[in-house]
Amino acid sequence: MTIQCENLQANLDRCNCSYAGCSRKGNCCECLQYHLAMKQLPACCFPDDAEKTYDRSFSKFIEVWGDRV
């Protein structure tokens, strides 16, 4: 079931997901639900260099941001 997103264009303007085939790009509600169900975080939680690795794991998030707090 696809959720219609009223903010799709604004979200697309700032979405850093680099996966070309992503059907959820710009639809933050669906993206977040999908990634959390997979025990992951969405691209927007990562800086661009880390996002491009497609490692969206919680451990990668901690590795990337843990020393920046």
C-alpha positions in Angstrom: 0.0 0.0 0.0 1.5 3.3 -1.1 0.9 6.3 1.2 0.3 9.5 -0.7 2.7 12.2 0.6 1.7 15.8 0.5 5.4 16.9 1.0 6.8 14.6 -1.7 8.5 17.4 -3.8 10.0 19.1 -0.8 11.2 15.8 0.5 12.8 14.9 -2.9 14.6 18.2 -2.9 16.5 17.2 0.3 16.5 13.4 0.1 20.1 12.1 -0.1 19.2 8.5 -1.0 21.5 7.5 -3.8 19.8 4.2 -4.6 18.4 4.8 -8.1 15.8 2.1 -7.9 14.2 3.3 -4.6 10.4 3.4 -4.9 10.2 5.2 -1.5 12.4 8.1 -2.4 10.9 11.3 -1.0 8.1 9.4 0.8 9.6 9.6 4.2 6.8 7.7 6.0 7.2 4.7 3.8 10.9 4.9 3.8 11.2 5.0 7.6 8.7 2.1 8.0 10.6 0.1 5.5 14.1 0.6 7.0 13.0 0.2 10.6 11.4 -3.1 9.7 14.7 -4.1 8.2 16.5 -3.1 11.4 18.1 -0.1 9.5 17.9 3.6 9.3 17.1 5.6 6.2 19.7 7.4 4.1 18.8 10.8 5.6 20.4 9.7 8.9 23.8 9.4 7.3 26.2 11.9 5.7 26.5 11.5 2.0 29.8 9.6 2.0 28.5 7.0 4.5 25.1 6.8 2.7 26.8 5.8 -0.5 28.0 2.5 1.1 24.4 1.4 1.5 25.2 0.2 5.0 22.2 1.5 6.8 22.7 -0.5 10.0 22.5 0.9 13.5 26.1 0.0 14.0 27.2 2.0 11.0 25.1 4.9 12.3 27.0 4.7 15.6 30.3 4.3 13.8 29.7 7.5 11.8 28.1 9.7 14.4 29.5 8.3 17.7 32.6 10.4 17.8 30.8 13.6 16.5 28.6 14.1 19.5 
